[in-house]
Amino acid sequence: MSLPDWADPLFDADEMRAADAWAIEQRGVPSLDLMERAGLGLARIAAEAARPGPVRIVCGKGNNGGDGLVAARLLREDGHEVDVLSVAPLEDFQGDALVNLQRLPGEAPAAWTPHALDGSGVVIDALLGTGFAGVPREPVASAIAAINACDARVVACDIPSGVDAATGEVAGEAVRAAVTATFHGPKLGLHVMPGAAHAGEVRVVEIGIPRGGPGAEGAGLITERALALVPPRRRHGTKFDSGAVVVAGGSAGLTGAPTLAALGAMRAGAGYVQVAVPAPAEAVLEVKLTEAMTRALPHEDGAHCPAGAAEVAAFAERAGSVVLGPGLGRSDAAAGFAREVARTVAVPLLIDADGLNAHAGALDALRERPGPTVLTPHAGELGRLLGATSAEVGAQRLACARAAAEASGCIVVLKGDDTIVASPAGPAFVSPGASPALATAGTGDVLSGVIAAYLAKGLGAVEAAAAGVLAHALAGREAAARIGADHVIAGDVADCLSAALSRLRR
């Protein structure tokens, strides 16, 4: 399955290997030429990043090390003081890396030692390439630790050593780079946590692979083109034509979450929003929300109960989507309500917060849903769904998102700065990142409302999720620019949706 045109390709190791092989074998591009261009781009980026002091290049014996040797030659030819340090005996170099070792002018590479990086102006990490996975072994592991301990700016060659290029997983220690010079196309592991935290600024270097070769099909970076899928309000349309959303959630003391979901949906363009809450909470919602309709449902001790599910299903018949879970609470009655709504509502359904917790350990039940479904967990909620810890999800974010999508048959939106949109069969999509402004309570509820608005406007579940993730990210950046990232609250993000999206259209 090819990537949609609203996503930019993110390569894994196999896809990058296929692109290299196609260029060499089918188009006759010499592999040495590819390495030369990679090293040239790496040298230029390192020169830009350098502070006073020598350039230190720490090389392995493979093609990643060969790229580093090209950079060393070019930097020396430009007059830079360059020390090359090898973690492997020079007699172990082979192929194109060996050719570039023989081309290196000046001093031959020295054996790496723990204090060899002292006083560096910039350090180039050319230890491990995109084919690496697992835990680095010695002496590479010690070299990675020394690179991280030095005071110089670090430029990674293609991928920070220790990061899995295909998943972003970091099983041992990994280089923390200020800049990563990545070749031909960005690697998936540079955009998925925890690998994304090691990459720094990602700069793509063209290396001469012709157009028309194998591309990346397994994952893509969400771009602003996704928002072009969202239909605007029509001049002669009605509020229902603009998208009708039902928010089912809330409980005594937990009215903020459904309020924020409703605000997110309205600011994202939904024309009609209804909020279904337990009867004792309705008066609070009436005060908080002027533009939304409220519905009082049966309750048990101030929380939803299964008796209210039929009412949600009934007035959802005129809606384009339903949000289930914000502020729901964790009582047995509320969990029963969530499971019954999920079972009976036929329109597209977004499940968040305690709506997700109600399905912990029973993801497969969602495969029987009559309509499209989007799940929007954070790492802790996804862990409960999968029977894993939050830390385990954090270490394998892509794998866990895909596993949950496969188990549930739903679109899974694993929230974070690198929010991942995974589907049961098809590519995964990654957010380009937002702002620390979004790291505050309630912003996930706003995201739920935005995605629900796009579902109600007729977008498919994947498209609505991807467009919603990006709109939410842009609103977070807008709020941070206006208020300061440390001072943003969730309501600010909802309020900034209109300005962020209007600026994009202009």
N, C-alpha and C positions, 0 to 999 in steps of 0.2 A: 504494500500500500504506500503510495507516494505521499509526501507531505502536502498539506493545503498551502495555497499561495500566501496565506496570512502568517505563516511561520517560516523563520529562517532555519536552515539545517544545522543540527548539532551532531557532530561525528563521534562515533565510538571507534575503538581501535581497529576492529575488523573493517569498518567502512572506510577508514583512512588508508588502511593497507590495500584495500581494493582500488581506491582512487590512484594511489602510487603505482600499483602494478599495471593498471590500465594505461596510465601515461607512458610508462616505460615500455610495455610489451605491445600495446596497440597503436600508440602514437609516436613511438620512437624517441621519446625524450630521455636522454641519458640520465641515469640516476645521480651521477656526479653533478649534473646541472641543477637538479632539484636540491641537492645538498648545498650547492654553492649559493643559490638564492636564499635558502633558509638561513645559512650562516651570515649572509649579507644583511638580511633583515634583523637578525639577532644582534649583529654588531652595531647597527645604527641605533637600535633601541637601547642597548647597553651604553653607548656613548652619550645618549641623551640623559640617561639616568645617573651617570657617573658623578661622584663627588671627588674632591682632590684625593689623590692616592692611586696606586696601581690597580689595573683591572686583574681580577683573579678569576680564572675559569676552571671549574672543577668538573672533570670529564670522566665518564665511563667509557667502556670499550666498544659500545655499539654505535648505531647511527646517530643517537642523541649526542654522544661524545664527538662524533664526526662533525655535526653541526657546530659544536663548540670550537673545534679545531679550525674550521673555516673562519669563524668569528675572530679567533685569536690571530690568524694570519692577516686578516683585513685590518684589524685594529692596530697591529704592529706596523703594517704598511702605512697607516695614517698617523703614525708617530706616538701612539699610546704605549705606555709601559704595561706590558702584559705578562703575567705569570700563568702558566698552564700547569694544573695539578691533576694527576691521574690516580684513580683508585685501583687501577688494574696495571699489571706489568705491560710495558710497551710491546713486548713480543706477542701479546694476546690480541692486539688490534688486527682486524681483517677487513677486506672489502673496501668500500668507499672511505670508511674511517681510517684505514691504514694509508690509503692514498693521500688523504689530507694530513695525516701525521707526517708523511714524507715531504709534503709541500710546505710544512711549517718553517718559516725562517727564524733565525735566532736560536735561543735556548730551547732545547728539547724539554718536553714535559717532565716535571719532577714528581716524585712520589708524594702523595698527599700525606700531610702530617697535621695533627690537631691544631697547631698554632700558626699554620701557614696562611690563614686569612687575616691575621692581625694587621690593622692599618689599611685595609682595602678601600678603594674608592667605590668600586662596584664589584659584586660577585655574580658570575653567571653560573647557574645550576644546569649542567649538561650531563647529569648522572644517569637518569632513567627516562625512557621514552614512553610513548603511548601504549606500548604493549605490556607494560608492567601491571601486575596485580598482586595483592597480598602484602606481606610484611617485608620491608627491605632487610637484606642480610648484610653482615659485615664484609668489607669495611664501609659499604655505602651508608649503612645506618649511622655510623659515627660521623661520616662526612655531612650527612643531612643535619645532624645535631649541631655540628660546628658552624654550618651555614646559618642556622637559625640563631646561634649565639653571637654571631659577629654583628658589628655596628653598621656595616655597609648596606647600601640598597641592594636588593637581590633581584635579578632578572632570571626567570625560569625559561628554559628552552622547551617549547611546545607544551609541556605540562609540568607542574612542580613535582619533583621527584618524591615518590611515596603516595601520590594521588592516583587512584584508578581512573583512567581517562573515560571509561565507559559508564561509570556509575557515580563518580564523585566520592566513593568510599575511601577512607583512610584507616587502614588496619594497624599501622604502626606510626612512627614519626614521619612527617612529611615536611618538605620545604615550605616556608612561608615567604612568598614572593611579593615584592612591590609591584612588579609588572610581569606578565607572562606573554612572551612572543610565541604565538601558536600558528601553525603553518597550514595553509590552504583554506581551512575553515575552523571555526571554534569547536572545541571538544566538549562533549556533554558533561564530563566531569569537572569542567571549569565553571559550570553554572549551577551545579547541584551541590548542596551542602553535604558533608563538611568540606569537600574539595573547593567549593567556591570561596570559602574563607581563606584558602591558601593561595589563591590565584592572583590577588591584587587586580590591577588594571589589565584587562585582556585585550591584546592587540593582535589582529590577524595579519599575517605576512603572506602575500602571494608568492608562490614558488614556481609557477610556470606549468601547472597542470592544466591542460586545455579544457575548454568548456565541452560539455556533452558526455563526460565520463560518469562513473558511478557516483551517486550522491549519498546523502544521509537520509534514511527513511524511518529510522526508529524513534527519532526525537527531534523536536524543533523548539526554537526560541519564539515566544509569543511577541508579535510586533504590532505596531499601531494599525496595521492593515486589518487586524481582527475587528477593530471598532467600526470599520466601514461596513461590516455585516449588519450592524444594528440599524433597523429602519427608523427614520425620524417620524415624528407625528405628522399626519396628513392634514392639510388645511381643512378638508371637509370630513375628517374622521370624527369619531366619538371617543369618549373616555374609554370605552371598552376596546375600540380599535387600537388604542395606544398601549393596551396590555393591562389586564386585571390580575391582581395578585392577592392571595389570601395568606396571611401570617397566622399560624396556629401555634400558640405558645403562651408564655406568661404564667405566673402563679403569685400567690401572696408574697410580697417582698421582692419579686423578680419581674418587674414591669419594664425595666430599662431595655432589656434585650429585644423584646418584640417591638418596642418603640423604635429602636435604632434600625432593625430590619425593615420596618415600614418606611422610615425616612430614606434609607438606602434605595428601596424600590421606587419611591416617588421621585427622588432626585435623579435616578437613572432613567426616568421617563415613563414609568408606569402611569396610566391614566386613572386607575381606580384601585385602591388598596383597602382591603378589609382585614381587621385584626380580631381574631377569635380568641378570647381569653376566658378563664373561669369567671363566673358572675361576680364574685367579690372584687375582682381586679378591674372590672369595666370602668368604674367611675374614675380611677386613676388614669386609664388610657384616654378617656374622654378629655381630660384636662391636658394630657401630654400631646395629643395628636388632634389638630384642628381639621386637617384635610382628609384623614382616613376615617372610614366607617368602623365602628366597633360592634362586636357580637358577643353577648354573654352566653356562656355555655355551662352545662351542668358541672358540678364540682364536688370534690371530697376534701374537706379541710382546706379549702382555698386553692386546690390544684385540679388540673384537668382529670377527667375520669373517662373510662371507655364509653359511657353513655353519650358523650359529646361527639364521638367520631362520626356518627351518621349525619349529624348536622353539618360538620365540616365537609363531608362528601357531598351533601346536598347543595350548599351554596358555592362549592368549588366547581359545580357543573357550568357556571357562567364565567369561571376564571380561566386564565391561561396557565397559571402555575400556583403551587402552594409551597410555603416555607413551613417546615415542621421542626419545632424544637427550641427556639430561643426562649430562655427563661422558664422552660417547662418544669424544672425540678425533677427530683429522683424518687418520688414516692412510687409505690407499686401501682397506684391508680393512674398516675401520669405516664408511667412506662406502658401500661396496658393501652391507654389512649394513643400513644405514639405508634405502637405496633398495629393497632386497628386502623388508624388513619393511613399508615403506609400500605396496609393490605387492601383498602377499599377505594382510595382516591385514584381516579384514572388519569387525571391531567399530570403534566410534568411536576415532579416533586423534588424539592431540595430539603435534605435532612441535615440538621446541624445540632451541636451542643447536646442537650439531654435527649433529643430525638435519636442521636447516634448511640448514646449510652444505653438506651432502651433495647438496642440490637446487639449489644456486646455478646460475643460468642455465638451469634445467630445470623451472621452476615448472609448465609446462603438463603435465608427466608426472603430476602429482598429480590432474589432472582424471579420470584413469582409475582412481582408487582405488575399491575396492568399498564403502567405508563413509564416513560423515561424517568430516571432518578439520578440526582447529583448528591453526593455526600461531601461535606466540607469539614473534615476533622483537622484539628491540630495534632501534634505528635502524640500527646497523651491519649486523646480520644481514639486515634487510630490504633494505638497500642492496646487499648481495651477491646476494640473490635477484633483484633488479631490474636489476643492473648499474649501480647508482648509488652515489654516495658517501654516507656518513653525514650529511654536511652538507646534501646535496640532500634527503635524506629529512626531516631536521629542519626544513627550510624549507617543505616541502609535505607535512606528515604525513598529512593527510586524503586528499589525492590519491594519495599513494603506497600507503597502506593499501588504498584502494579498487582501485587498479590491480593490486596483488598478489592481492586476493580475486578479481578478474575473471579474471586470468591463470591462477590455480590451481584455481578452483572451490571454494576452501576459505574457512572463516571465518578472518580474520586479526585477531589481537590485537596491535596495535602498542603495546609497553609504554612507559610514561612516567608522569609525574604525571597527564597527560591521556590515559591509556590509551584507545585507540580500538578498538572492535570493528566490523569491516567485513565485509560479506557480498557475494557476487557479485551478488545482486539483492535490494535491500531497503535499509532505513535503516541508517545507521551509529549507533553508540552510544558515548558518551563517559563516562569516569569522572568523578565529581565532584571527584576529587583526593584525595590521601591524606596523606602525611607525608614529610619528607626522611629519615625513618627507613628508608624502603624503598630508598634510594640506597646499597646495600651489596651485596657479592657474595652470591649464593645466593638472594636473595629471589625472583628470577624462577623458580627451580626450585620454590620453595614454591608460587608461583602455578600452575605447571603441574600440580602434584599436586592442588591445590584444584579446578581446572577438570576434571581427569580424574575426580575423585570425583563431581562433579555429572553428568558424562556417564554414569558407571557407574550412577548412581541413576535414569537414564532421561530426563534433560532433553535437549532439542534442543541442537544445537551452539551456536546464538546465545545461547540462554537460559543454558546452562552457562557460556559464556564471560563473559557479562555478570554473572551472579551471582558467579562466581569472582573477577572483577576487583573487585567491590564488597567481597566478604568479605575479600579480601587487603588492600584499602585500609583497612578497619576494623581489621584485625589490626595493620597498620602504625601506625595512630593509637594503638591500645591499647598497643602496645609502647613507643611514644614517650612516652606518658603515664607508664608505669611506670618506664622506664629512662632516658629522655632520648634524643631523636632521634639525637644524635651517638654514642651508645653501643650502639645496637641492632645485633645480628647476625641473620642470616637465621633461625637456630634460634629466636630470641626471637619472630619473626613467626609461625612455625608454632605455637609454644607459646601465643601469645596469640589464636589463632583461636577457640578454645573460649570464652574469656571475652568476646571482642568479639561473637560471635554470640549467646551466652547473654544478654548485656546487651540486645541488640537485641530478642530474643524477649520479655524482661520488659517 
